[in-house]
């Protein structure tokens, strides 16, 4: 991977992280709802999403072309930020962590 491409990737990751942190801070309902968090971030990236005439077809084309942050990147950044900053955790954070540990333990023995 060349330096310029790597630099762009790092910048993109930092921008996604900053945007996720901003949305988690300003929109508490997104702290326990990844779908809402993703939509809010995508609406920041493309304000046209809020316009009725912007079709699913347009969204799909833009999504495929990479105009929007990757859903997994948004989820991972939310997970990291919430682990580091208690103020960004939602009401179900503890329950989700416990459920994740239990699921991991169950999978080990199957």
N, C-alpha and C positions, 0 to 999 in steps of 0.2 A: 504494500500500500504506500503510495507516495505521500510526502509530507503535507501537501496542500489538501489532499483528500482526507487525510487523518485529522488535520486541523479543522476542516469543515465539520467533520463528524463530531469532534469534541465540542465545538461551538454549538452545534445543534443539540447535543445532549445537555449542555449547560443551560441553553435556552428553555428546553423542555422542563428541566428541573426547576428553574426559576418560575416558570409559568404554573407548574403544578403547585409549588409552594404558595404562590400568590392566590390561586383559586382556593386551595385548602384553607387559607387564612380568611379570605373574604366570603366564602360560601360554605358554611359549616355542614350543610346537607351533603356536600361532596365527600366528606371525610369517611362515610360508610357506604358510598354508592359510586363504584367505579364507572358505571355507565353515564351517570350525571356528570362526573368529573371529566370524562372524555368529551362529552358533548360541549361542556363549558370551554374546555381548552380548544376544541376544534372551532367553536364560535369566535374565540379570540383570534385564531389563525385565519378565519374566513368569516367576517361579519355577514356575508351574503346568506349564510345558513339561517339567519333569522328572518329572511324575506320569504314570503309564501311562494313566490314564483320560482325559487331555487329548488329544482326537482331532485328526487332521489337519484335519477340518472346523472345529473351534474355532480352530485356528491360522490357517487360511485366512481365516476371518471377521475375526479380530483383525488380521491382516496387511493385509487390504483396508481396514479402518477406520483404519489408520495407527497401531496400538498399538506397532508395532515400528519401530526405526530402519530407514531405507531402506538396502538393500544397497549401493547406489552410494555413499551417504554414508559407510558403514563402510569401504568399499574406498578411497575417496579420502582419508579421514582416516588410514588405515593407511599409505598411500603417502606422505603428507606427513610423518607422524611418523617413518617409517623414513628418509626423506631427511634429516631434521634430527637424528635421534638414532641413532647407530651401534649403541648397546646394544639397540635395538628391532629391528634387522635380523636376519633369519633366515639360515641357511646358504646358501640359494639366492638371496639378494638380488642379489648381483653378477651372477649368471647371468641373472636376470630383467631387470635393467637393460640388459645387453648384448643380450639377445634383443629387447627393446623397441626399441632403437636400430636393430638390423638390420631389424626388421619395418617400421619407419618409412621406412628407406632404400629397401626393396623396393617399398613402396607408392608412393613418389615417382615411380618409373620405370615404373609400370604404367599 
